[in-house]
């Protein structure tokens, strides 16, 4: 859709609605407001969700309702069986955070994000294996006899098929998020005991990795609770060794949580393994996702310590230089980095390194779809003399999941809890949306913006 200059004396559309829908540029010498790249419906939808998420009155009952919907066995409360409930959720919270229910919807969402200026997406499969207490307690027997066959049939195969379909939906250059525990009991047991994956699970993982490599899609292996993370690290490094053989290019990425005190040491160890093994280390750097369940003594004492760790690790990896946070005494091996952060300051620091020409690796920025749009759009907003983010050397991605409305409810509940835990950031997002809406309104009535 064509952009208009609000100070132009040339023809204007007679439709006020059309002008509201069209992002408005300031004078040519002024950088475009970041959120101006978003269509109006996304601004309004984001404003609705962030208003609820930042309200101490509206959020608690909303969380309760979503928790009921995510865990119910009542068909009336199942969005996949109740068309009225499905319609409401599909056009509000689902549309805000999710990609679609089928391949057609997913491709439409990906194309819309690319039209805005994003390089691509990080796509995840929403369906989760749900285990009852008895199944969770009896993990040791999941590899034997009939129970092993049941685990393969009801847990591993559905997980593998869903992940393979996700890889097929992703486009060349995109990422797919992979969660090992989604494969069920055999995965849980092997990870907890730091064992290799079972034969059936190993075959499934290899088929996923091979397909991703063939299609030019990259895989992000998710981090999980610290009790399972050592096992995940072992698997991740082995699959990197097998598939990250092209210097400076990675198919497999591990996730490293900067809020853990042990992360610099873990990352250094993996870098040394990569150097000795002659493969590229794929790193997805996050602050951390399990602060409410991981043992407190394993986590940095203050947020400032976590921020320093995150920014220090990011700088070392971007420049391929050891530093105060990430120490080493030999040449750093090839690295590929996904910098996943909703922290505007961290993103700007990393962006400054890239803009200064000091980045020595392949890297991308990433944020969750429906969250931190003011941060994401700062990366992709158009500036004079540049056509899009990629033209300026910035790769920016949005993470989102696909699946039916009912399958996505647990994911939506986690996003709601995340907004609650980061209420200050959520308020910043709400205020940014209000400001952008006001900016567009002023443009319509002819007030300088």
ABEGO torsion letter per residue (X at the ends): XBBBBAABABBBBABAAAAAABBBBBBAABBBBAAAABBAAAAAAAAAAAAAAABAAAAAAAAAAAAAAAABABAAABAAABAAAAAAAAABAAAAABAEABAAAAAAAAAAAAAAGBAEBBBBBABBBBBBAAAAAAAAAAABEAAAAAAAAAAAAAAAAAAAAAAAABBBGBBBBBBAAAAEAAAAAAAAAGBBBBAAAAAAAAAAAAAAAAAGBBBBBBBBBAAAAAAAAAAAAAAAAAABABBGBBABBBBBBAABAAAAAAAAAAAAAAAAAGBBBBBBBBAEAAAAABBAAABBABAAAAAAAAAAAAAAAAAGBBBAABBBABBBBBBBBBBBBABAAAAAAAAAAAAAGABABBBBBBBBBGBGAAAAAAAABBBBGBABAAAAGBBBBBBBBBEBAAAAAAAAAAAAAAAAABAAAAAAAAAAAAAAAAAAAAAAAGBBX
